Amino acid sequence: MATDNKTEKKSKEEFYKELPKLSLKDSMGVAFAIVMLGVIGVAGYIWLTPSLAFSNLVPQRAAVESGAEQVSAMAAAPAEETEPIRCETCGMFYEKSPTQIIAYFNEEGAKKPVGHYFESLGCVFDYMLDEEIPDMPASMEVLDYETFGTDKLVMLDSEEAFYLYDTKRLKGSMAPFIATFKTEKAALAAQKDIGGELKSFIEVHKLMLKEKGIEGAAAHSAGGHGNAAAADGDVYICPCSGDCCDDIVSDKPGECPRCGMTLELKK
């Protein structure tokens, strides 16, 4: 019995015996081993989960972006889908037309002319009739037909462009089909394929006024302002004999906005 007590006492003493202290070198080795086990475990988890990246496991510190970085981030982000631009008269897709036009009208309360999108010149005149606009646009930009379907569309000043009037059917446009070009040479080259008569802006303008039945009702000036003649009262016209200002009419005296000559009272 005494032997059993001795054995039990010795076992307790061995159990509660203080463990030997590890040296600094041993402690660092143990810590390193634990860290490596953790790294191996994380790496293995990522390897078994292809859709997971290491950056997803590490909290990202929010950084204050500079203006340039913000612009770069916006450029890299996918652009939001926007509603395609439609012709304001017929509702056709503006960008699908080879005869695109942006017409700038002087509008009440606006500091500068407001741009409106049309698929053809005919739609510009229809818009003016529908909205009862007496004046021609302050200016117009027309698409260079040669650039349609390319990555670099070029818009031309309507008064400086060359036109092929009444061409063959132009897909995406409406009759009368009118193709616009930067140079006369380019227009003549295209004429072999799409037909049409070579016209200047003034000639096309007159044809469109006649086409829409509003000949003499509105005028487009070089300076961008037109005047509708009053239904009753005096009417002033340009006396120029160069056949370039026949459509200029006004209800008051002044200078021709196209050639500068003094308007004369129509007898």
C-alpha positions as a LaTeX table, in Angstrom:
\begin{tabular}{lrrr}
\hline
Residue & $x$ (\AA) & $y$ (\AA) & $z$ (\AA) \\
\hline
Met1 & 0.00 & 0.00 & 0.00 \\
Ala2 & 2.85 & 2.33 & 0.88 \\
Thr3 & 4.50 & 1.47 & $-2.44$ \\
Asp4 & 1.35 & 2.44 & $-4.32$ \\
Asn5 & 1.25 & 5.82 & $-2.54$ \\
Lys6 & 4.90 & 6.41 & $-3.43$ \\
Thr7 & 4.26 & 5.61 & $-7.08$ \\
Glu8 & 1.23 & 7.88 & $-7.21$ \\
Lys9 & 3.15 & 10.74 & $-5.59$ \\
Lys10 & 6.02 & 10.33 & $-8.04$ \\
Ser11 & 3.60 & 10.36 & $-11.01$ \\
Lys12 & 2.05 & 13.61 & $-9.80$ \\
Glu13 & 5.43 & 15.21 & $-9.35$ \\
Glu14 & 6.44 & 14.21 & $-12.91$ \\
Phe15 & 3.10 & 15.53 & $-14.28$ \\
Tyr16 & 3.47 & 18.92 & $-12.66$ \\
Lys17 & 7.15 & 19.15 & $-13.40$ \\
Glu18 & 7.99 & 22.40 & $-15.20$ \\
Leu19 & 8.74 & 21.85 & $-18.89$ \\
Pro20 & 12.16 & 22.85 & $-20.11$ \\
Lys21 & 12.29 & 26.40 & $-21.53$ \\
Leu22 & 12.89 & 26.81 & $-25.26$ \\
Ser23 & 15.79 & 28.87 & $-26.44$ \\
Leu24 & 15.23 & 31.99 & $-28.63$ \\
Lys25 & 16.47 & 30.07 & $-31.64$ \\
Asp26 & 14.03 & 27.22 & $-31.02$ \\
Ser27 & 11.13 & 29.66 & $-30.48$ \\
Met28 & 11.83 & 31.40 & $-33.77$ \\
Gly29 & 11.95 & 28.05 & $-35.52$ \\
Val30 & 8.57 & 27.05 & $-34.13$ \\
Ala31 & 7.03 & 30.41 & $-35.12$ \\
Phe32 & 8.47 & 30.13 & $-38.62$ \\
Ala33 & 7.07 & 26.62 & $-38.99$ \\
Ile34 & 3.60 & 27.80 & $-37.94$ \\
Val35 & 3.69 & 30.71 & $-40.43$ \\
Met36 & 4.82 & 28.45 & $-43.25$ \\
Leu37 & 2.03 & 25.98 & $-42.49$ \\
Gly38 & $-0.46$ & 28.87 & $-42.74$ \\
Val39 & 0.99 & 30.06 & $-46.07$ \\
Ile40 & 0.93 & 26.54 & $-47.49$ \\
Gly41 & $-2.67$ & 26.12 & $-46.36$ \\
Val42 & $-3.81$ & 29.39 & $-47.98$ \\
Ala43 & $-1.89$ & 28.67 & $-51.18$ \\
Gly44 & $-3.45$ & 25.23 & $-51.37$ \\
Tyr45 & $-6.93$ & 26.65 & $-50.88$ \\
Ile46 & $-6.40$ & 29.15 & $-53.70$ \\
Trp47 & $-5.00$ & 26.46 & $-55.96$ \\
Leu48 & $-8.08$ & 24.31 & $-55.37$ \\
Thr49 & $-10.35$ & 27.33 & $-56.02$ \\
Pro50 & $-9.39$ & 28.76 & $-59.48$ \\
Ser51 & $-11.93$ & 31.61 & $-59.35$ \\
Leu52 & $-10.42$ & 32.97 & $-56.15$ \\
Ala53 & $-7.47$ & 35.35 & $-56.24$ \\
Phe54 & $-5.10$ & 36.04 & $-53.40$ \\
Ser55 & $-6.12$ & 39.71 & $-53.46$ \\
Asn56 & $-9.65$ & 38.64 & $-52.48$ \\
Leu57 & $-8.33$ & 37.34 & $-49.17$ \\
Val58 & $-6.43$ & 40.48 & $-48.25$ \\
Pro59 & $-8.39$ & 43.59 & $-47.16$ \\
Gln60 & $-7.69$ & 46.42 & $-49.60$ \\
Arg61 & $-6.86$ & 49.81 & $-48.22$ \\
Ala62 & $-9.02$ & 52.56 & $-49.69$ \\
Ala63 & $-6.87$ & 54.98 & $-51.64$ \\
Val64 & $-7.68$ & 58.55 & $-52.50$ \\
Glu65 & $-7.49$ & 58.81 & $-56.26$ \\
Ser66 & $-6.15$ & 61.90 & $-57.96$ \\
Gly67 & $-8.18$ & 63.58 & $-60.71$ \\
Ala68 & $-6.13$ & 61.85 & $-63.41$ \\
Glu69 & $-6.63$ & 58.45 & $-61.75$ \\
Gln70 & $-10.37$ & 59.04 & $-61.55$ \\
Val71 & $-10.53$ & 59.92 & $-65.22$ \\
Ser72 & $-8.49$ & 56.80 & $-66.04$ \\
Ala73 & $-10.83$ & 54.64 & $-63.99$ \\
Met74 & $-13.85$ & 56.13 & $-65.74$ \\
Ala75 & $-12.29$ & 55.49 & $-69.14$ \\
Ala76 & $-11.56$ & 51.89 & $-68.22$ \\
Ala77 & $-15.09$ & 51.27 & $-66.97$ \\
Pro78 & $-17.55$ & 49.93 & $-69.55$ \\
Ala79 & $-19.68$ & 52.68 & $-71.09$ \\
Glu80 & $-23.33$ & 52.69 & $-70.15$ \\
Glu81 & $-25.73$ & 51.84 & $-72.93$ \\
Thr82 & $-27.56$ & 54.92 & $-74.16$ \\
Glu83 & $-30.65$ & 55.28 & $-76.29$ \\
Pro84 & $-29.65$ & 55.72 & $-79.96$ \\
Ile85 & $-30.24$ & 59.16 & $-81.44$ \\
Arg86 & $-33.26$ & 59.33 & $-83.73$ \\
Cys87 & $-34.23$ & 61.80 & $-86.42$ \\
Glu88 & $-36.49$ & 64.43 & $-84.84$ \\
Thr89 & $-38.87$ & 64.26 & $-87.81$ \\
Cys90 & $-39.22$ & 60.66 & $-88.98$ \\
Gly91 & $-37.80$ & 58.76 & $-86.00$ \\
Met92 & $-35.20$ & 56.84 & $-88.04$ \\
Phe93 & $-31.87$ & 56.02 & $-86.45$ \\
Tyr94 & $-29.68$ & 59.07 & $-87.03$ \\
Glu95 & $-26.35$ & 57.22 & $-86.99$ \\
Lys96 & $-27.49$ & 54.68 & $-89.60$ \\
Ser97 & $-28.16$ & 57.34 & $-92.20$ \\
Pro98 & $-25.52$ & 58.24 & $-94.82$ \\
Thr99 & $-27.10$ & 61.70 & $-95.09$ \\
Gln100 & $-26.93$ & 62.81 & $-91.45$ \\
Ile101 & $-27.53$ & 66.49 & $-90.67$ \\
Ile102 & $-27.26$ & 68.58 & $-87.51$ \\
Ala103 & $-29.30$ & 71.76 & $-87.87$ \\
Tyr104 & $-28.77$ & 74.61 & $-85.40$ \\
Phe105 & $-31.84$ & 76.76 & $-84.77$ \\
Asn106 & $-32.08$ & 80.04 & $-82.91$ \\
Glu107 & $-34.49$ & 79.36 & $-80.06$ \\
Glu108 & $-36.04$ & 81.73 & $-77.56$ \\
Gly109 & $-34.15$ & 81.82 & $-74.28$ \\
Ala110 & $-31.10$ & 80.01 & $-75.67$ \\
Lys111 & $-27.77$ & 81.85 & $-75.63$ \\
Lys112 & $-26.61$ & 80.06 & $-78.77$ \\
Pro113 & $-28.26$ & 78.05 & $-81.55$ \\
Val114 & $-29.55$ & 74.65 & $-80.46$ \\
Gly115 & $-28.59$ & 71.55 & $-82.44$ \\
His116 & $-31.24$ & 69.16 & $-83.76$ \\
Tyr117 & $-30.54$ & 65.81 & $-85.43$ \\
Phe118 & $-32.03$ & 64.74 & $-88.77$ \\
Glu119 & $-31.39$ & 61.84 & $-91.10$ \\
Ser120 & $-31.74$ & 63.94 & $-94.26$ \\
Leu121 & $-32.21$ & 67.47 & $-95.57$ \\
Gly122 & $-35.82$ & 66.69 & $-96.38$ \\
Cys123 & $-36.49$ & 65.99 & $-92.70$ \\
Val124 & $-35.07$ & 69.42 & $-91.79$ \\
Phe125 & $-37.68$ & 71.15 & $-93.97$ \\
Asp126 & $-40.46$ & 68.86 & $-92.72$ \\
Tyr127 & $-39.46$ & 69.73 & $-89.15$ \\
Met128 & $-39.70$ & 73.44 & $-89.94$ \\
Leu129 & $-43.16$ & 72.95 & $-91.43$ \\
Asp130 & $-44.40$ & 70.82 & $-88.54$ \\
Glu131 & $-43.07$ & 73.22 & $-85.91$ \\
Glu132 & $-44.07$ & 76.30 & $-87.95$ \\
Ile133 & $-40.52$ & 77.66 & $-87.85$ \\
Pro134 & $-40.30$ & 80.65 & $-90.23$ \\
Asp135 & $-36.51$ & 80.93 & $-90.28$ \\
Met136 & $-33.94$ & 78.57 & $-91.72$ \\
Pro137 & $-31.36$ & 77.12 & $-89.31$ \\
Ala138 & $-28.57$ & 79.43 & $-88.19$ \\
Ser139 & $-26.18$ & 76.81 & $-89.59$ \\
Met140 & $-26.08$ & 73.16 & $-90.58$ \\
Glu141 & $-23.49$ & 70.40 & $-90.53$ \\
Val142 & $-23.81$ & 67.65 & $-93.13$ \\
Leu143 & $-22.07$ & 64.28 & $-93.21$ \\
Asp144 & $-19.31$ & 63.71 & $-95.75$ \\
Tyr145 & $-20.75$ & 60.74 & $-97.64$ \\
Glu146 & $-17.29$ & 59.26 & $-98.20$ \\
Thr147 & $-16.75$ & 58.87 & $-94.44$ \\
Phe148 & $-20.03$ & 57.08 & $-93.72$ \\
Gly149 & $-19.39$ & 53.58 & $-92.36$ \\
Thr150 & $-15.85$ & 54.43 & $-91.25$ \\
Asp151 & $-14.42$ & 55.05 & $-87.79$ \\
Lys152 & $-13.92$ & 58.76 & $-88.53$ \\
Leu153 & $-17.12$ & 60.48 & $-89.59$ \\
Val154 & $-16.58$ & 64.00 & $-90.91$ \\
Met155 & $-19.22$ & 66.72 & $-90.72$ \\
Leu156 & $-19.05$ & 69.55 & $-93.25$ \\
Asp157 & $-20.36$ & 73.10 & $-93.33$ \\
Ser158 & $-23.54$ & 72.81 & $-95.40$ \\
Glu159 & $-22.77$ & 75.93 & $-97.44$ \\
Glu160 & $-19.28$ & 74.78 & $-98.40$ \\
Ala161 & $-20.16$ & 71.21 & $-99.36$ \\
Phe162 & $-20.91$ & 69.73 & $-102.79$ \\
Tyr163 & $-24.10$ & 67.76 & $-103.38$ \\
Leu164 & $-25.38$ & 64.97 & $-105.58$ \\
Tyr165 & $-29.12$ & 65.59 & $-105.74$ \\
Asp166 & $-31.67$ & 62.83 & $-106.45$ \\
Thr167 & $-29.20$ & 59.93 & $-106.41$ \\
Lys168 & $-30.01$ & 56.25 & $-106.46$ \\
Arg169 & $-31.63$ & 54.90 & $-103.30$ \\
Leu170 & $-29.30$ & 55.43 & $-100.34$ \\
Lys171 & $-29.92$ & 52.79 & $-97.68$ \\
Gly172 & $-30.84$ & 54.40 & $-94.35$ \\
Ser173 & $-32.05$ & 57.63 & $-95.91$ \\
Met174 & $-35.32$ & 58.94 & $-97.37$ \\
Ala175 & $-36.12$ & 60.56 & $-100.70$ \\
Pro176 & $-35.11$ & 62.85 & $-102.19$ \\
Phe177 & $-31.72$ & 61.20 & $-101.77$ \\
Ile178 & $-28.95$ & 63.77 & $-101.42$ \\
Ala179 & $-25.30$ & 62.77 & $-100.86$ \\
Thr180 & $-22.82$ & 65.35 & $-99.62$ \\
Phe181 & $-19.10$ & 65.63 & $-100.36$ \\
Lys182 & $-16.16$ & 67.75 & $-99.28$ \\
Thr183 & $-14.88$ & 68.40 & $-102.81$ \\
Glu184 & $-16.36$ & 68.60 & $-106.28$ \\
Lys185 & $-13.87$ & 65.96 & $-107.42$ \\
Ala186 & $-15.12$ & 63.50 & $-104.79$ \\
Ala187 & $-18.74$ & 64.17 & $-105.79$ \\
Leu188 & $-18.05$ & 63.57 & $-109.47$ \\
Ala189 & $-16.21$ & 60.34 & $-108.67$ \\
Ala190 & $-19.16$ & 59.06 & $-106.62$ \\
Gln191 & $-21.63$ & 60.15 & $-109.30$ \\
Lys192 & $-20.52$ & 57.20 & $-111.44$ \\
Asp193 & $-21.86$ & 54.79 & $-108.80$ \\
Ile194 & $-24.84$ & 56.52 & $-107.20$ \\
Gly195 & $-25.91$ & 58.96 & $-109.91$ \\
Gly196 & $-27.53$ & 62.27 & $-109.09$ \\
Glu197 & $-26.95$ & 65.82 & $-110.31$ \\
Leu198 & $-24.04$ & 67.87 & $-109.01$ \\
Lys199 & $-25.44$ & 70.87 & $-107.13$ \\
Ser200 & $-24.26$ & 73.66 & $-104.85$ \\
Phe201 & $-25.91$ & 74.35 & $-101.51$ \\
Ile202 & $-27.90$ & 77.27 & $-102.95$ \\
Glu203 & $-29.21$ & 75.08 & $-105.77$ \\
Val204 & $-30.17$ & 72.27 & $-103.40$ \\
His205 & $-31.82$ & 74.77 & $-101.08$ \\
Lys206 & $-34.02$ & 76.07 & $-103.91$ \\
Leu207 & $-34.94$ & 72.55 & $-105.00$ \\
Met208 & $-35.93$ & 71.62 & $-101.45$ \\
Leu209 & $-38.08$ & 74.73 & $-101.05$ \\
Lys210 & $-39.87$ & 73.78 & $-104.26$ \\
Glu211 & $-40.09$ & 70.11 & $-103.23$ \\
Lys212 & $-41.81$ & 71.03 & $-99.95$ \\
Gly213 & $-44.01$ & 73.71 & $-101.46$ \\
Ile214 & $-42.53$ & 76.52 & $-99.40$ \\
Glu215 & $-40.57$ & 78.33 & $-102.10$ \\
Gly216 & $-40.02$ & 81.92 & $-101.00$ \\
Ala217 & $-41.30$ & 81.23 & $-97.49$ \\
Ala218 & $-37.91$ & 80.99 & $-95.81$ \\
Ala219 & $-34.31$ & 81.83 & $-96.56$ \\
His220 & $-30.96$ & 80.58 & $-95.38$ \\
Ser221 & $-28.32$ & 83.25 & $-95.23$ \\
Ala222 & $-24.56$ & 83.00 & $-95.25$ \\
Gly223 & $-24.60$ & 84.61 & $-91.83$ \\
Gly224 & $-27.12$ & 82.12 & $-90.58$ \\
His225 & $-30.31$ & 84.18 & $-90.32$ \\
Gly226 & $-33.43$ & 83.95 & $-92.46$ \\
Asn227 & $-36.58$ & 86.06 & $-92.48$ \\
Ala228 & $-40.06$ & 85.04 & $-93.50$ \\
Ala229 & $-41.90$ & 87.61 & $-95.58$ \\
Ala230 & $-45.02$ & 89.00 & $-93.99$ \\
Ala231 & $-48.28$ & 87.69 & $-95.36$ \\
Asp232 & $-49.46$ & 91.27 & $-95.86$ \\
Gly233 & $-47.47$ & 94.45 & $-96.37$ \\
Asp234 & $-44.20$ & 95.27 & $-98.07$ \\
Val235 & $-41.79$ & 92.59 & $-99.25$ \\
Tyr236 & $-38.11$ & 93.29 & $-99.83$ \\
Ile237 & $-35.94$ & 91.19 & $-102.12$ \\
Cys238 & $-32.31$ & 91.09 & $-103.17$ \\
Pro239 & $-31.57$ & 92.76 & $-106.53$ \\
Cys240 & $-28.53$ & 90.54 & $-107.18$ \\
Ser241 & $-28.57$ & 89.25 & $-110.75$ \\
Gly242 & $-26.22$ & 86.36 & $-110.04$ \\
Asp243 & $-29.08$ & 83.95 & $-109.45$ \\
Cys244 & $-27.82$ & 83.30 & $-105.92$ \\
Cys245 & $-30.25$ & 85.28 & $-103.79$ \\
Asp246 & $-33.62$ & 84.73 & $-105.44$ \\
Asp247 & $-34.93$ & 83.12 & $-102.26$ \\
Ile248 & $-33.98$ & 86.03 & $-99.98$ \\
Val249 & $-37.14$ & 87.81 & $-98.81$ \\
Ser250 & $-37.80$ & 90.15 & $-95.92$ \\
Asp251 & $-40.63$ & 92.20 & $-94.50$ \\
Lys252 & $-38.33$ & 95.16 & $-93.82$ \\
Pro253 & $-35.48$ & 96.97 & $-95.58$ \\
Gly254 & $-31.84$ & 96.12 & $-94.93$ \\
Glu255 & $-28.89$ & 94.26 & $-96.45$ \\
Cys256 & $-28.99$ & 90.90 & $-98.16$ \\
Pro257 & $-27.54$ & 88.48 & $-95.60$ \\
Arg258 & $-25.96$ & 86.46 & $-98.40$ \\
Cys259 & $-24.30$ & 88.95 & $-100.77$ \\
Gly260 & $-24.51$ & 92.22 & $-98.83$ \\
Met261 & $-26.50$ & 94.19 & $-101.39$ \\
Thr262 & $-29.25$ & 96.54 & $-100.22$ \\
Leu263 & $-32.69$ & 94.91 & $-100.36$ \\
Glu264 & $-35.23$ & 96.53 & $-102.64$ \\
Leu265 & $-38.96$ & 96.80 & $-102.30$ \\
Lys266 & $-40.66$ & 94.22 & $-104.50$ \\
Lys267 & $-43.00$ & 95.93 & $-106.93$ \\
\hline
\end{tabular}
